[in-house]
């Protein structure tokens, strides 16, 4: 499916500047409770996971059904807040301490301007450059819409990513597809891949707590699983996420889609559990190296340049993506 270059009047997400929620000082997380009361709740997400304070428990291993499927049609959309991927198939998860089957609804991403930030969850106060959320709804509730506002209605898996020196092949097709959803409201297909390929190879090591959606309406409906093992991604691949925009094409100002994460929320007495597992936390797929750390430091240093340089880069990214679309067509 070719992503349209036309300005879309009806958007799949709320555009920056529309007066609705976002990630800027005028409409960001600190303002959300003004319009969404649940965002001021006592069981909000994300959280910082203090590994010295978790309770180890035999919660159990997950069963991933349909996660190895490579025949489904995958679609990715810029919804004005993130890049969101959906599937024509309906994979599911069970086990892992869940009391019934939960069906896949969508996955989306949170990332930062630099690799020093971006994830929503932190571990021992360490942030990661990107976090994937795989959202599933409770089977007995019939669909995502019914489940989203019900306590325990959603099972969300968070996967934290670390920078590696080399590209992670599992993300190649997905990150290349981002070139065709530069602007809010744009959609394109993604070369098919197995959802299992973007999970850690060890899915038995994970943290568990009860929480909420990390965006408005902030319903406290989430059974959260945050994988203890990370997955790798290169700075080059991360740059494709950072080249997206919150805006629809044709708006007066283009704001890069970065720092689309909510700060960690108070635990307020909630217990964080660690499933008993044999392996220590590792980075999967491609090992993170000192070279990658150097590259991340360089990226962070670059971010200190003034907004004029940022605007110039943004304009360059737009023209590069438009030319790429023309040749794709």
N, C-alpha and C positions, 0 to 999 in steps of 0.2 A: 504494500500500500504506500503510495507516495504522499508525503506530508505536504499539505497546502501551504503556500506562501501568503495567501490572502488573509486579511484581518478577519478574525472570527468574532462575531458579535456575541454569540452565546458561548461562554467559556465553560470548560470543565472544572475550573478552579476560580478563585476570586483574585483578580488582578491587583497588583500593588497600586495604591493610590485610590482604590475604590471606596475606602472608608471601612472596609472589613478587616478581618484579622490577617496578620502577616508576621514578618520578622524584623521590622524596623522599629525605631523608638516610638513612632506615632501609633503603631498598631501591633506591636510585638508582645511577647509573652507576659510582660508586666501589666499590659492593658487588657488582656483577655478576660479576666474575671469581671470586668465592667459590663460585658455583654454576654458572657457565658459563665453562669454561677458555678457550674461544676468545676471550672478551672481553679477555684479556690478551695476545693475539697481536701480532705485529709489523707487520701490514698492516691495521690497523683504520681504520674510518671513523666520523665525518667527519674532515676535515682543514681546516687553514687553507691557502688558495691564495695563495702569495706570487707576485704577477704578475711580480716582477723576477727570479724564479728559474725560471720555466717554460721549457720547451723548445718552440719553435714548429716544427710539423711538418705536412706535408700528409696528414692522416689521412683526410679525405674527408667528403662530405656524407651525411646520413642519407636514407633512403627511409622515409617513414611510410605504412604501408598500413592503411586503415580508420580513420585518425585524423580523417577528415572525416565519418564516418558519424553521422547524427542519427536513426537508426531503432532503435538498441539500447536495451534497458531498463537503466537505471543505478540501482544500489542503493548507499546509503551507510549505514554502521554505526558506532556508537560501540562500539569494542572494548575500552574501558577504558584505552587508551593514546593513541588518536588517532581521527580520523574517517577511515574507509577506504571508498573507492569501488570498486565492481566493475562489470563490464559483461557483458551477455548475449552480446555479440559478442567476438571475439578479435582486436583490432588487432595489428599487428606492426611491428617496426622491422628494418631491415637497412642495409647500408652503414655509414658512420661508423666505419670501421675494424673493424667486427664481422666475424667469419669465417663467420657463418651468420645465419639469421633468428632473432629472439627474439620471443616472443609476450607480449602484455600480460596480466599477472596481476591487478594492482590499483594504485591510487594512494592515497596518504595524505599527511597534513600534519603539520608540526611548527611550533609557534608559542610566543610568549612572553607574559608578563604585560603587558609594554609593547612598543612598537615599537622599543625599543632592543635587543631580543633576540628569539630565537625560531628562527632558522635553525640548521641543524646545521653546514653548511659556512659558513666565513667567507672573505672575500676581502680580503687585506691587513689581516687582523684585524678587519674590519668585519662585524658580524652584521646580519641582515635580519629583519624582523618575522615572516616566514613562509617556509617552504620546502615545495615539493611534491616528492614522490618518486614517479615512475612506474616500476613494477617489471615487468621482463620476464624470461621464462625461455627457455633455449636449446632450440630446436626438437628437436634430436637426443636430448635427455634426456627428452622425452615430457610432462613436466608440471612445475609449480613445485616440488612436494615433492621430486622427484628432483633438481632443479637447485639447490636452495637450499644444499646442503652441498658442492657440487662447485666447485672452482676454475674461474672463468670461466663458471659456470653461469647467472649472472644478469647482465642489463644494466640498470642503474638510471640514470634521468635525473633530475637534480636541477634544479629551477627556483626561483630566488630571487625573492621579491616585495618591492617597495618601496611605501611609502605614497604615495597620491595624494590630492588634494583631492576628487576625484569618484569615485563608484562605478565599478568596472569591470563593464560589462554582462555580460561573459563569466562572471562568478561569481554573477550574481543568483539563478538557480534553485538553484544548489548551496548558497549561504549561507542562503537561505530554508528549505531542507530541514533545516538543522541544528537548527531549532526542534523537530523531531520525533525527534531522537536525543539529547536532553539527557543521558540516563543510559546507563551501561554496559549493553550488550546490546540496545539499541534499534536498529531498522532501519527505513528508509523508502525510497521511490523518489525519484529526482531528475528534474526535467524534463530531457528529453534535450538534450544539447549535444555538439558535436564536441570531442574531446580536443585537436585542433589549436588550438582557441580559447584554451586556457590555456597554450600554449607561446609563447615569444617569436616574433615574425614572422621573425627571423633565427635559424635553428637551425644555421647553419654555424659560428658562433663559439662554441666550447665548450672546456672543459678536460677532460682525460682522465687517469685514474689507476686503478690496481687497489686494491681495498679490500674492505670487509666490509659485512654488514648492520649498521645502526646501533642495533639492539636485539638482546637475547638471542634466539638463541644466538650472535650475532656471527660467524657463519660467514664466512670470508674467500673469498667466492664472487663478489664484485661487480666487474664492469667498470663503473666510474663515469664518467658524463658529467655535468658541471655546466655548465649554459648560462651563457655570459658575459653575455648580455643578460638583464635582469630584466623582470618583468611587474608591472603595478600593481594595487593593491588599496586601498580606502579604509579609514579607521579604523572607519567604521560597519560595513563588511563584516567586518573583523577582530574586532569585538566579538561577532559571532555565534559565532566559534570559541571565544572566551574565556568564553562562557556555557555551554559543555559541562561535564560533570562526570566525574571518574574513577570515581565510584561508581555502583552500581545503585540504582534507586529503592527506597526503604524502608530503606536503611542509616542508621545513627545520625548519621553525619557526611557532609556533602557537601563534597568537595574540588574546587574549580574545576580543570578540565583546562587548565592553563597550564604553560609551561616544560617541555614534553614533548620536550626535545631533549637529545642527548648532547653533551658538550663535545668540542672538536676533539682528535684523537689525534696522537701523534708520527708524523712522516713516515717515520722510520727508513730513510732512503736511497732511498725510492721516487721515481721521476721523475713530475712532473706535466707533461703536454703541453698545448699550445694548438693547436687546429686552425687552419691558415692561413685567414684570412678577411679580406674587404675592409673590413667595417664595424667601427667602434668600439662598445664596449658602450653600450647605451642602455636607457631604460625604455620598454617597449611599452605600447600601448593608451591609457593616460591619463598624461600627463606629471606626474611628481612636482613639487610646487611648494613655495614657502616657506610657504604657508598650511598645507599638509599637515605640514610639519616643525613648525610651531607647534602643530598639533593633536596630534602625537605627543609633543611636549614636555609639553603639558598632561596627556596620558594618563599619562606617566611620573611627573609630579608627583602626580597623583591616587593613584598606587600606593604613596606613602609614608604614606598614612593607615593607622590602626591596623586590627587584624584584626576588631574589632567592626563597623566600617563595611563591611569586605569581606563579613562574614557576612550583614549586612543586605542588601547588594546581591545576594548569592547567593540569598537567600530570595525577593527580589523577582523575580529572573530566573526562578526555578522557577514562581512563580505566573503570571507573564506567559505562559510557554510552555504551561502547563496550560490556561489560558483559550484560547490560540490553537488548541490541539488540539481543544478542545471545539467551537469554531466551525468548525474544518475538518471535523469529523465531521458 
